[in-house]
Amino acid sequence: MYILIVTGLSGAGKSHALNALEDMGFVCADNMPCDLLRQYIELCMHSENKIERVALVIDSRESVFGYNPQNTYYELQSLPYAYEIMFLDCEDAVLQQRYSETRRKHPLHDDVSIGIRMEREMLTPLREKANYVIDTTNMRSSELARTVEGYMLRGEKLPMRLIITSFGYKRGVPASADFIFDMRYTPNPFYIPELRYKSGRDKEVRDYVFSDPIVNEQLDSIENMLRMLIPSFMEQGKRRLMVAFGCTGGRHRSVAMAEALHDRLGNDFSILLEHRDLISEADDIKERFTQNGKPDTDGE
């Protein structure tokens, strides 16, 4: 039986992640007291329904039971079953905005900003031990669901997962990225009318981006670097490595580079390829042009 512990900051999207896991056939339980963890898993193990995958949310709400994250980790370590941890993170300002919109109370403090700070400190030990860290700062619920599905449904479970992602600088840098490469030095396909509404997944855009010889040299260098470093990271017990490519909007240059790196490494490593801002940027471009009736000259 596979066990996934879902944890993270309140407001970061754990309920949406749990919904996605339930759709994938996981038996899910929210706000699981750690003292009942072993008992619940035993119940699942001996169920007549042959439960194969279980997802349990353990987070700061357990503070009412005298929550101690280190003790929680020791309890997990004592389980006679294999498990993994998925941690959902989010920038403080976005969390505060979400609480403001929903008018919900933070579980740790009446002052949301204080509650977020307390919770982040409380959950740091679990974040450091997480197999998967998902930054939901710029994610819609549908994008979070696809990310969770990508982690759970692709390939064999290896000691480390290589995550290749694209993003747009205008929506912020991915907080959990290990390596970030800026693609804004190369000409922008956005300014080519026939390429504007396409993306880095399309051959025409990729051909345009890689017509710049420096882009090819950069890709060669990144590939060589990763092939050299990944074995050393694995020897040190690192469970995930995120390589992020950024451009202005996250739809053309960064996507083309992420796709190309995936093509080169996909046969040799367990890889999750994701494009954080691909859909959001397409919606923004469509909305701008519908409103203005002419191209926006401010950039991608």
One Martini backbone bead per residue (centre of mass of N, CA, C, O) as a GRO file, in nm:
protein
  300
    1MET     BB    1   0.096   0.036   0.023
    2TYR     BB    2   0.039   0.371  -0.049
    3ILE     BB    3   0.168   0.668   0.122
    4LEU     BB    4   0.035   1.006   0.158
    5ILE     BB    5   0.157   1.307   0.287
    6VAL     BB    6  -0.033   1.599   0.345
    7THR     BB    7   0.105   1.929   0.351
    8GLY     BB    8   0.099   2.268   0.484
    9LEU     BB    9  -0.035   2.561   0.421
   10SER     BB   10  -0.284   2.755   0.494
   11GLY     BB   11  -0.421   2.815   0.166
   12ALA     BB   12  -0.242   2.633  -0.052
   13GLY     BB   13  -0.440   2.362  -0.142
   14LYS     BB   14  -0.508   2.083   0.000
   15SER     BB   15  -0.803   2.029  -0.088
   16HIS     BB   16  -0.741   2.017  -0.394
   17ALA     BB   17  -0.537   1.788  -0.377
   18LEU     BB   18  -0.732   1.581  -0.249
   19ASN     BB   19  -0.931   1.575  -0.483
   20ALA     BB   20  -0.730   1.468  -0.693
   21LEU     BB   21  -0.661   1.206  -0.542
   22GLU     BB   22  -0.947   1.093  -0.536
   23ASP     BB   23  -0.971   1.077  -0.851
   24MET     BB   24  -0.716   0.859  -0.844
   25GLY     BB   25  -0.804   0.651  -0.590
   26PHE     BB   26  -0.776   0.768  -0.323
   27VAL     BB   27  -0.773   0.739   0.018
   28CYS     BB   28  -0.910   1.003   0.216
   29ALA     BB   29  -0.778   1.222   0.489
   30ASP     BB   30  -0.855   1.483   0.698
   31ASN     BB   31  -0.714   1.588   0.973
   32MET     BB   32  -0.493   1.387   1.096
   33PRO     BB   33  -0.416   1.245   1.375
   34CYS     BB   34  -0.119   1.113   1.463
   35ASP     BB   35  -0.227   0.905   1.684
   36LEU     BB   36  -0.416   0.767   1.436
   37LEU     BB   37  -0.240   0.667   1.202
   38ARG     BB   38  -0.188   0.366   1.249
   39GLN     BB   39  -0.484   0.281   1.279
   40TYR     BB   40  -0.580   0.370   0.998
   41ILE     BB   41  -0.382   0.198   0.829
   42GLU     BB   42  -0.473  -0.073   0.939
   43LEU     BB   43  -0.759  -0.049   0.833
   44CYS     BB   44  -0.674  -0.039   0.533
   45MET     BB   45  -0.511  -0.306   0.520
   46HIS     BB   46  -0.788  -0.481   0.625
   47SER     BB   47  -0.951  -0.430   0.393
   48GLU     BB   48  -1.175  -0.566   0.153
   49ASN     BB   49  -1.100  -0.335  -0.083
   50LYS     BB   50  -0.802  -0.309  -0.154
   51ILE     BB   51  -0.613  -0.083  -0.057
   52GLU     BB   52  -0.343   0.108  -0.228
   53ARG     BB   53  -0.421   0.425  -0.167
   54VAL     BB   54  -0.310   0.688   0.061
   55ALA     BB   55  -0.435   1.009   0.190
   56LEU     BB   56  -0.291   1.241   0.435
   57VAL     BB   57  -0.374   1.508   0.647
   58ILE     BB   58  -0.101   1.694   0.806
   59ASP     BB   59  -0.123   1.974   1.028
   60SER     BB   60  -0.167   2.259   1.228
   61ARG     BB   61  -0.448   2.163   1.343
   62GLU     BB   62  -0.298   1.969   1.556
   63SER     BB   63  -0.247   2.177   1.790
   64VAL     BB   64  -0.489   2.080   1.974
   65PHE     BB   65  -0.287   1.809   2.036
   66GLY     BB   66   0.012   1.904   2.059
   67TYR     BB   67   0.188   1.981   1.824
   68ASN     BB   68   0.487   1.807   1.679
   69PRO     BB   69   0.681   1.779   1.406
   70GLN     BB   70   0.899   1.583   1.511
   71ASN     BB   71   0.705   1.369   1.623
   72THR     BB   72   0.566   1.319   1.356
   73TYR     BB   73   0.814   1.208   1.211
   74TYR     BB   74   0.866   0.972   1.405
   75GLU     BB   75   0.595   0.836   1.351
   76LEU     BB   76   0.646   0.787   1.052
   77GLN     BB   77   0.913   0.623   1.084
   78SER     BB   78   0.762   0.383   1.251
   79LEU     BB   79   0.640   0.285   1.011
   80PRO     BB   80   0.585  -0.030   0.826
   81TYR     BB   81   0.567   0.185   0.582
   82ALA     BB   82   0.557   0.336   0.294
   83TYR     BB   83   0.633   0.690   0.230
   84GLU     BB   84   0.520   1.026   0.147
   85ILE     BB   85   0.577   1.385   0.096
   86MET     BB   86   0.349   1.665   0.055
   87PHE     BB   87   0.419   2.014  -0.005
   88LEU     BB   88   0.238   2.318   0.045
   89ASP     BB   89   0.308   2.631  -0.092
   90CYS     BB   90   0.324   2.999  -0.020
   91GLU     BB   91   0.299   3.315  -0.033
   92ASP     BB   92   0.211   3.537   0.203
   93ALA     BB   93   0.049   3.747   0.037
   94VAL     BB   94  -0.144   3.537  -0.092
   95LEU     BB   95  -0.259   3.420   0.166
   96GLN     BB   96  -0.383   3.685   0.267
   97GLN     BB   97  -0.570   3.722   0.026
   98ARG     BB   98  -0.732   3.461   0.061
   99TYR     BB   99  -0.839   3.531   0.344
  100SER     BB  100  -0.980   3.792   0.259
  101GLU     BB  101  -1.178   3.662   0.052
  102THR     BB  102  -1.300   3.433   0.262
  103ARG     BB  103  -1.302   3.516   0.574
  104ARG     BB  104  -1.105   3.340   0.723
  105LYS     BB  105  -0.960   3.174   0.984
  106HIS     BB  106  -0.681   3.120   1.135
  107PRO     BB  107  -0.579   2.837   1.318
  108LEU     BB  108  -0.348   3.010   1.505
  109HIS     BB  109  -0.462   3.317   1.439
  110ASP     BB  110  -0.627   3.615   1.411
  111ASP     BB  111  -0.365   3.701   1.283
  112VAL     BB  112  -0.266   3.611   0.983
  113SER     BB  113   0.037   3.687   0.974
  114ILE     BB  114   0.107   3.537   1.235
  115GLY     BB  115  -0.002   3.259   1.156
  116ILE     BB  116   0.187   3.214   0.915
  117ARG     BB  117   0.453   3.232   1.070
  118MET     BB  118   0.399   3.002   1.268
  119GLU     BB  119   0.345   2.780   1.056
  120ARG     BB  120   0.612   2.787   0.905
  121GLU     BB  121   0.784   2.709   1.150
  122MET     BB  122   0.634   2.443   1.223
  123LEU     BB  123   0.672   2.304   0.912
  124THR     BB  124   0.975   2.289   0.831
  125PRO     BB  125   1.053   1.988   0.886
  126LEU     BB  126   0.859   1.874   0.663
  127ARG     BB  127   0.969   2.028   0.420
  128GLU     BB  128   1.264   1.909   0.433
  129LYS     BB  129   1.126   1.598   0.393
  130ALA     BB  130   1.011   1.633   0.122
  131ASN     BB  131   0.938   1.497  -0.195
  132TYR     BB  132   0.715   1.728  -0.243
  133VAL     BB  133   0.708   2.065  -0.380
  134ILE     BB  134   0.437   2.307  -0.395
  135ASP     BB  135   0.388   2.610  -0.564
  136THR     BB  136   0.072   2.805  -0.545
  137THR     BB  137   0.084   3.111  -0.604
  138ASN     BB  138   0.013   3.079  -0.948
  139MET     BB  139  -0.227   2.876  -0.904
  140ARG     BB  140  -0.467   2.695  -1.012
  141SER     BB  141  -0.663   2.433  -0.937
  142SER     BB  142  -0.611   2.286  -1.210
  143GLU     BB  143  -0.298   2.304  -1.196
  144LEU     BB  144  -0.265   2.149  -0.935
  145ALA     BB  145  -0.394   1.886  -1.029
  146ARG     BB  146  -0.185   1.831  -1.255
  147THR     BB  147   0.061   1.821  -1.070
  148VAL     BB  148  -0.027   1.589  -0.892
  149GLU     BB  149  -0.064   1.387  -1.121
  150GLY     BB  150   0.231   1.395  -1.219
  151TYR     BB  151   0.355   1.277  -0.958
  152MET     BB  152   0.163   1.006  -0.934
  153LEU     BB  153   0.157   0.888  -1.262
  154ARG     BB  154   0.473   0.903  -1.330
  155GLY     BB  155   0.641   0.651  -1.327
  156GLU     BB  156   0.885   0.569  -1.137
  157LYS     BB  157   1.011   0.548  -0.818
  158LEU     BB  158   1.266   0.756  -0.740
  159PRO     BB  159   1.499   0.914  -0.552
  160MET     BB  160   1.460   1.129  -0.796
  161ARG     BB  161   1.305   1.428  -0.920
  162LEU     BB  162   1.279   1.591  -1.225
  163ILE     BB  163   1.205   1.937  -1.265
  164ILE     BB  164   1.053   2.103  -1.543
  165THR     BB  165   1.012   2.459  -1.580
  166SER     BB  166   0.797   2.725  -1.657
  167PHE     BB  167   0.800   3.098  -1.661
  168GLY     BB  168   0.691   3.423  -1.549
  169TYR     BB  169   0.817   3.713  -1.421
  170LYS     BB  170   0.538   3.868  -1.381
  171ARG     BB  171   0.466   3.613  -1.156
  172GLY     BB  172   0.726   3.512  -1.062
  173VAL     BB  173   0.942   3.317  -0.884
  174PRO     BB  174   1.013   3.007  -0.809
  175ALA     BB  175   1.072   2.911  -0.482
  176SER     BB  176   1.163   2.585  -0.547
  177ALA     BB  177   1.403   2.645  -0.715
  178ASP     BB  178   1.739   2.550  -0.799
  179PHE     BB  179   1.728   2.640  -1.109
  180ILE     BB  180   1.773   2.954  -1.296
  181PHE     BB  181   1.674   3.058  -1.632
  182ASP     BB  182   1.721   3.325  -1.850
  183MET     BB  183   1.534   3.410  -2.169
  184ARG     BB  184   1.541   3.739  -2.228
  185TYR     BB  185   1.792   3.764  -2.441
  186THR     BB  186   1.603   3.664  -2.655
  187PRO     BB  187   1.400   3.683  -2.894
  188ASN     BB  188   1.053   3.763  -2.919
  189PRO     BB  189   0.772   3.597  -3.046
  190PHE     BB  190   0.548   3.805  -2.979
  191TYR     BB  191   0.648   4.007  -3.227
  192ILE     BB  192   0.532   3.773  -3.403
  193PRO     BB  193   0.229   3.745  -3.528
  194GLU     BB  194   0.232   3.425  -3.604
  195LEU     BB  195   0.339   3.357  -3.282
  196ARG     BB  196   0.180   3.485  -3.045
  197TYR     BB  197  -0.054   3.240  -3.010
  198LYS     BB  198   0.164   3.066  -2.955
  199SER     BB  199   0.403   2.821  -2.841
  200GLY     BB  200   0.678   2.632  -2.725
  201ARG     BB  201   0.527   2.369  -2.847
  202ASP     BB  202   0.568   2.488  -3.116
  203LYS     BB  203   0.764   2.461  -3.388
  204GLU     BB  204   0.784   2.758  -3.477
  205VAL     BB  205   0.888   2.865  -3.204
  206ARG     BB  206   1.131   2.680  -3.165
  207ASP     BB  207   1.278   2.760  -3.424
  208TYR     BB  208   1.311   3.056  -3.345
  209VAL     BB  209   1.464   3.026  -3.078
  210PHE     BB  210   1.693   2.818  -3.212
  211SER     BB  211   1.820   3.034  -3.414
  212ASP     BB  212   1.981   3.092  -3.167
  213PRO     BB  213   2.296   2.988  -3.085
  214ILE     BB  214   2.295   3.046  -2.777
  215VAL     BB  215   2.067   2.855  -2.700
  216ASN     BB  216   2.216   2.594  -2.776
  217GLU     BB  217   2.454   2.638  -2.583
  218GLN     BB  218   2.288   2.648  -2.325
  219LEU     BB  219   2.164   2.367  -2.346
  220ASP     BB  220   2.427   2.210  -2.342
  221SER     BB  221   2.526   2.313  -2.065
  222ILE     BB  222   2.286   2.216  -1.893
  223GLU     BB  223   2.300   1.921  -1.959
  224ASN     BB  224   2.591   1.871  -1.861
  225MET     BB  225   2.549   1.966  -1.572
  226LEU     BB  226   2.324   1.764  -1.488
  227ARG     BB  227   2.478   1.500  -1.554
  228MET     BB  228   2.696   1.566  -1.336
  229LEU     BB  229   2.511   1.636  -1.067
  230ILE     BB  230   2.285   1.429  -1.010
  231PRO     BB  231   2.447   1.195  -0.879
  232SER     BB  232   2.536   1.368  -0.633
  233PHE     BB  233   2.258   1.435  -0.525
  234MET     BB  234   2.173   1.137  -0.479
  235GLU     BB  235   2.400   1.070  -0.273
  236GLN     BB  236   2.274   1.303  -0.072
  237GLY     BB  237   1.943   1.250  -0.085
  238LYS     BB  238   1.802   1.391  -0.302
  239ARG     BB  239   1.450   1.409  -0.420
  240ARG     BB  240   1.474   1.693  -0.572
  241LEU     BB  241   1.482   1.882  -0.898
  242MET     BB  242   1.464   2.222  -1.004
  243VAL     BB  243   1.417   2.349  -1.337
  244ALA     BB  244   1.407   2.693  -1.446
  245PHE     BB  245   1.232   2.883  -1.700
  246GLY     BB  246   1.246   3.231  -1.799
  247CYS     BB  247   1.017   3.482  -1.898
  248THR     BB  248   0.798   3.717  -1.921
  249GLY     BB  249   0.520   3.516  -1.953
  250GLY     BB  250   0.551   3.188  -2.006
  251ARG     BB  251   0.508   3.084  -2.342
  252HIS     BB  252   0.776   3.067  -2.520
  253ARG     BB  253   1.088   3.047  -2.443
  254SER     BB  254   1.065   2.874  -2.182
  255VAL     BB  255   0.907   2.641  -2.310
  256ALA     BB  256   1.108   2.559  -2.528
  257MET     BB  257   1.339   2.488  -2.331
  258ALA     BB  258   1.193   2.279  -2.156
  259GLU     BB  259   1.125   2.085  -2.385
  260ALA     BB  260   1.417   2.033  -2.483
  261LEU     BB  261   1.528   1.915  -2.218
  262HIS     BB  262   1.329   1.683  -2.200
  263ASP     BB  263   1.414   1.543  -2.464
  264ARG     BB  264   1.713   1.483  -2.363
  265LEU     BB  265   1.630   1.344  -2.056
  266GLY     BB  266   1.374   1.148  -2.059
  267ASN     BB  267   1.537   0.858  -2.088
  268ASP     BB  268   1.721   0.900  -1.796
  269PHE     BB  269   1.478   1.034  -1.631
  270SER     BB  270   1.262   1.139  -1.386
  271ILE     BB  271   1.004   1.348  -1.526
  272LEU     BB  272   0.862   1.675  -1.475
  273LEU     BB  273   0.653   1.863  -1.687
  274GLU     BB  274   0.601   2.223  -1.658
  275HIS     BB  275   0.360   2.512  -1.715
  276ARG     BB  276   0.265   2.761  -1.526
  277ASP     BB  277   0.186   3.018  -1.755
  278LEU     BB  278   0.056   2.930  -2.023
  279ILE     BB  279  -0.252   2.989  -1.978
  280SER     BB  280  -0.249   3.268  -1.845
  281GLU     BB  281  -0.111   3.414  -2.086
  282ALA     BB  282  -0.324   3.352  -2.298
  283ASP     BB  283  -0.551   3.503  -2.152
  284ASP     BB  284  -0.413   3.781  -2.143
  285ILE     BB  285  -0.379   3.825  -2.444
  286LYS     BB  286  -0.676   3.800  -2.521
  287GLU     BB  287  -0.780   4.029  -2.337
  288ARG     BB  288  -0.611   4.263  -2.443
  289PHE     BB  289  -0.700   4.246  -2.745
  290THR     BB  290  -1.003   4.277  -2.691
  291GLN     BB  291  -0.987   4.558  -2.550
  292ASN     BB  292  -0.787   4.722  -2.758
  293GLY     BB  293  -0.766   4.611  -3.073
  294LYS     BB  294  -0.447   4.598  -3.019
  295PRO     BB  295  -0.136   4.572  -2.977
  296ASP     BB  296   0.082   4.520  -2.716
  297THR     BB  297   0.401   4.697  -2.648
  298ASP     BB  298   0.508   4.586  -2.350
  299GLY     BB  299   0.487   4.272  -2.402
  300GLU     BB  300   0.441   3.931  -2.315
   0.00000   0.00000   0.00000
